[in-house]
Amino acid sequence: MTDVSTRKLADLVVSAQGLGCMGMSHGYGASDDEQSIATLHRALDLGVTLLDTADFYGAGHNEELIGRAVAARRDEVVLATKFGYANRLGEPTRIRGDAAYVREACDASLRRLGVDHIDLYYQHRVDPRVPIEETVGAMAELVEAGKVRHLGLSEAGAESIRRAHAVHPIAALQSEWSLWTRDLEREIAPLCRALGIGLVPFSPLGRGFLTGRYASVEGMAETDVRRSQPRFAEGNLERNLAVVARLDALAEAKGVTAGQLALAWVQHRGDDVVPIPGTRRQRNLEENLAALTVELTPEDLAAIEAAAPPEQIAGTRYDATSLTFVNN
């Protein structure tokens, strides 16, 4: 496999596909550090430069893991991490965006990562109790101090994006975007493009569902977050499987997997789009990167979208509580 090409998030050059690292420590069952580090090294070998983590993933474990994996190869990596979740796992969710917490969280992430600067620093979720100007103002101070190079937001609403960008240029918005989550196409993506903000879709494979590998939640770890997500619930799951079956038929006709077809669709959203599919397995990494070589014609794109119309996706992407923390 050849090295991946590059794209730009504002003026930040990154690989055309990044690697989401959350699942190496959080959300999908037990961790396997040795396996994850091998996958991270393989990603770097293949030309992936953008590695995405957050202080919340595994209560800091994920940042420590990434730091160990890239210690000898720091110059090859665009390190992206996030702050904002102030609670520990198992505690009620608390979002903090106050200036003091921004500074505190950044210093803690730098220690765990073992680096002197973060290349792309995101606010994980907007704190509705704190003016976005205060949060981004504190983030801008981190840029001035040399601790951070570029700023980002995650799952932010349109008004917050506008106000944040007025304080300091925002390089990237990280939000969920896939064939079964297309909400940001209405307002958010056009706004980001008008402002010159790059787009970083997370869960571009629908938390693995669009690969066609999951016919049920049986076999998933008891701690797997998908067990509690509405789209994997009984009734919704069966309807969503019908969508995957249609995608699989299109993929077979093109000689690719359903996951590669779904990921190629995201890659074709624009040159300012850098998806970050997550995996801790090298074979999945290589399959995902191969999606970069999948050419889709306008007719292909139309057929894919007809196979997975948004109105036929059953269930919300988060439960009711989690939905209150997005688009603020």
N, C-alpha and C positions, 0 to 999 in steps of 0.2 A: 504494500500500500504506500502511495506517495504521501509526502507531507501535505497537510491541509493548507488551503489558501488563507488570506487574511481579509478582514473587513475593518471598518472604523466605527467606533462609538464616539461621536463628535470627533475629537482629534486623537483619540486613543486607539492605536492599532492593536488588534487582537486576532486570534485565529477565527476562521469563519464559523467554527463550532467550538464551544467551550465545554467544560466538564463540570456538572453539578455534583458536589461532593457530600451533600447532606446525608444520603443513604449509607455512607460509609460509617456513620456514627449515630444516626437518628432516624426514627420513623418506620424502618422496614425490618426490624428484627435485630438479632445480635450482630455485633461488630466483629470484623476480622481484619486487624491492622495489617498483617503481613500481606494478605490478598489485596487490600486497598492500596498499600504503598506500591506494590508491583503494578497495579493498574495505573496509578498516577505516573509512575516512571514510564510506562508504555505510552501513555498519552503524550508526555513530553517528547518521547522518541519519535512519535508520529507527527509532531508539529503543533499539538494543542498547546496554546499558551495561556488561555483564560481559565483559571481555576476558581470556582465559586464556593464560598463557605459562609458561615455566620457564627457569631458568638453563642447563639442559642442551641446550635446543633450539638447534641450530646453534652450539653452544659460545658462547652469549651473543649471537649475532646476532639472535635473535628478540626478546629484551628490548630491544636497541638499536633494532630496527625499530619495535616498539610505542611506545617512548619518542618516537621522531621523529614517528610518526603522530599521537600524542595531545598533543603538547607544547602546542599552542594551545587544547586542549579538555579539559584535565585534569579540570575540575570535572564533566564529563559522564560520566566513566569510573569504573567499579569495577575497579581493576587487581588481577588475581590472578596470582601467580607462585609458583614452587615451588623448593625446594632439596633436596639429598640425594644426587644423583649426583655423586660427586667425581672421576670419571674424564673424560678427554677422549675424543672420538669415536675409535673404533678401538682403545681400550685395554680391558683387562678391566674389567668393571663393579665399581665400589667404591661402597658406600653409606656415608655418614657422617651420624651424628646427634649427635655430641658437641657440647657447648656451645660450644666455641671455633669449631667449623666453622659452627654456626648463625649466630653473630655475623658471622663472616667472609663467609659467603654472602649474608647480608642486605645488608651494606654494599656488596658488589659488585653486587648486583641493583639497589639504589637508584642507584648510579652509572650503570649501563647504561640504566636506565629514565629517568634524568634527573628523578627526583621526590624529594620529601622523606619520603614515606611509601608503604607498600604497603597496599592496602585488605584483601586476603585473602592470607595467607601460608601455604602448604601445605608439609608435609613430603612430598616426592615419593614416597619409599618409606621404610618403617620400617627402621632399622638394628637388626638383632637382637642386635648386640654391645653396644648402649648402652641402658640403661634408658630407656623412653619418658618417664619422669618427668624425666630430665636434659634430653632434647631439648625437651620442651614447656615445661619450666621456663625454658630459655634463650629460647624463643619468647615466653613470657610477659614476660620482661624487655624484649624488643623492643617489646611493646605499651606497657609502662610508660614506655619511652624515647620513645614517639611515632613510632617508625619503622614500626610495623605497627598496623593497626586491628583485624583479626579473624584468627583462626587456623583452619587446616584440616589435614586429613590426606588422603593419597591411597593407595588400595589397602591400607589397614590392616586388620588382623584385629580380631575382636570384643574380645578382651582388651586389645589396645593402645588401642582406642577408649575403652573404659571407663576405663582408667588415665589416659589423656591428658586426658579430660574432667574427671577428678577434680582435675587440676592446674590447668587453666584451661579455661573454656568453649570448646568446638570449634564453630565456626559451620557448617562444611561438610565432608562427606566426598566426595572426588572419586574415583570408581571407574568401571570399564567397566560399562555397562548398556545392553542393546539386546535385540532379539528373538533374537539368537543368543548373548547372554551374559547369563544371568539368575541367576548364582551368588549375588549379594548378597541376593536375595529371601528366602532361607531364614532367615538370621540377622542379617545386617548391616543391612539396611534397617529391620527392626522395632526393632533396638537403637537405631539413629540416631533413629528417631521417638520412642522412649521417652525419649531424652535431649534431644530438641529440636534435633537436628543436621540441617541441610539436606543434600540429596543432589544432587550435580552429576555426572550421567553423561557420561563422555567416550566417544568412538566410538559415539554412539547410532545411527549408520548402518552399524555393522559395518565401519569403515574404508572406507566407500563402497560396500561390496559389496551392501548391501540396497537401493541405488538401482537395481540392475539394469543398471548401466553396464559391468560387468566380467564378461565371459564367459571370460577367461583372464588370465594375467599378461603375455601378449604386449602390447607397447605401453607397459607400465610402464617407467619408468627403471630402469637396472641397479642404481641405489642405492635403489630403492623397497623399504622394509622389508617390504612385503607379499609380496615374492618368497620370503622365507624363513619366512613364517608358515604353520603347519600347515593352516589352513583354506583357504588358497589353493593347497595342494599338489595335484598330480595325484591323482585318486581322490576326495579330499575335496571338491575344487572342484566336480566334477560333481554330487555329492550335494547340496551347498549351493545349486547353481543351481536344483535342483528346488524348493527352498523359496522362492527368489526368484520363480520362475515362478508359484507359487500366490499369493504376495503381490501380484504384478503384476496378476493376474486380479481380485483383490479391489479393488485400487486403481482399476483401469479402471472397475469398476462404480460406484465413488464419484466418478469424474471427477477423480482426483488421481493423482500419480505414486506408484510403489512407495516411493520414498524419503520422500515426504510422509506416506504411510500409516504407515511404520515409525517415523518421528519423532513423529507424532501419538500413536502408541501409548505412546512414552516420556513425552511431555508429559502423558498421561492417568494416569500412575502416581501423581500426587498434586500438591497445590499447593506442596509442599516440594521438588519436583523441578525442577531447572533444567539441562536438557541443554546441552552446548556442542559442537554439530557444528562441524567444522572445514572451512574452505575458503579459497582465495585468489582465488576468482572471484566477481564480483558476481552473476552469474546464479544460481549455486548458493546464495549467501547469500539471495537473494530467494525462491528456491524453498523453502529450509529455513524461512524465517520464515513463509511462507504456511501451513506445517503448523500454526501456532498457531490458524488459523481452521477447521481440520478438526474437525468434531464427530463423535465416535464413541459410538454407543449401546452398551449392554451386549452386545447381539447382535453388533455389529461387533467389539468387543474379543474376544469368544469366538471368532469366525470367524478373526480375525487370529492368535490364539494357537493355534488348531487347525491353521492353515496352517504355523506355524513352531514345532512342539513342540521343546523343548530336546534331547530324546533323538535327534532327527533331524539335529541340527547336527553335521557331521562335522569332527573335528579339534579340538585344544585351541586356545585363543586366543593362546597364546604357545608358544615352544619350551620344552623342559624346563628350560634354564638360567634363562630369564626368569621362568618360573613360580615359581622359588624366591624371588623378590623381592616376591611379592604375598601378602597376607593374613598378614603377620607382626605 
